[in-house]
Amino acid sequence: MEQYCTYIIFETYELPLIIFSDIKVPTSGEELVYSKDGTKTYVGWLGATPNCILYQIKTQQGPYTYDELQAILATPEWS
């Protein structure tokens, strides 16, 4: 995970809308981290928000900094 990325959390059913070449973390769908119930995941990027996130992902929560995301991932919903 990159400390200088911007992150969002979103519902996993929207995964097909993510263009992995436009984001930094994860670099592929195989590296995704999921909430304990499997309904949420997150992605991160450097610089401007990718269009796939701006215009396609409707369930996004955030944006979060690295530290904010780490705090969320330490909650019972994720760990």
N, C-alpha and C positions, 0 to 999 in steps of 0.2 A: 504494500500500500504506500502511496506517495504522500508525503507530508504537505506538499504544496498544491495538491489537487483540490478541486471543489467536488463535493459529493452530493448525490441525491439517493434517497431510498424510494422504492416504488414496488408496486404489486407485480409478482412474477408473470402474470398472464400477459403483461406488456413486453416481455422479453423479445418477442419477434420484431419489435419496432426499433430495437437498439442496433445501431451500426457500429460494430466493435472497432472498426478502423478509425472511428471518430473519437473514441474515448481512450483513456490511459489505463484505468484500472477497472475491472480486469482486462486483460488483453484478448480474452476469448470467453465464450460461454462456459467452457469447461472449468474455468477458474472462479466461478461465481460463489459467493458466500450467501447462504439463505438464513432467514429467521428460523427459529426452532420448528415452527409449524409449516415452513416451506412456502409461505404466501408472499414473502418480501425478499428483496435483494437490494444491492446498491451498485452504483457505478461512479467513477470519478474521471475528471478531465482537467487538463491544464488550459489556461487561456479562456477564450470565448466559449460560451455554452454551445455545444453541438446542436445543429438543427433538429436531429432526431429527439433530443431532449426538450428543446424549446417548443416544438410543434406537435410531437407525437405522444409523449408520456404524460398522461392525464392524472395519474395517481401519485405523482411525485411529492415527496416530503423533503424539505430543505430549500435551498442549498445549505450544506454543512461544511465546516472546516474539518481538517483531519482530527483535531482534538475533540470536536463535537461528535463526530462519527464514532470515535473510539469510546466515548462515554455511552453512546447509544448501544454499541455492540457489546458493552459490558453488562447490559440489563438482562433480566431473566428471559425476555422475549428472544434474545439472540444467543446468549451463552449457555 
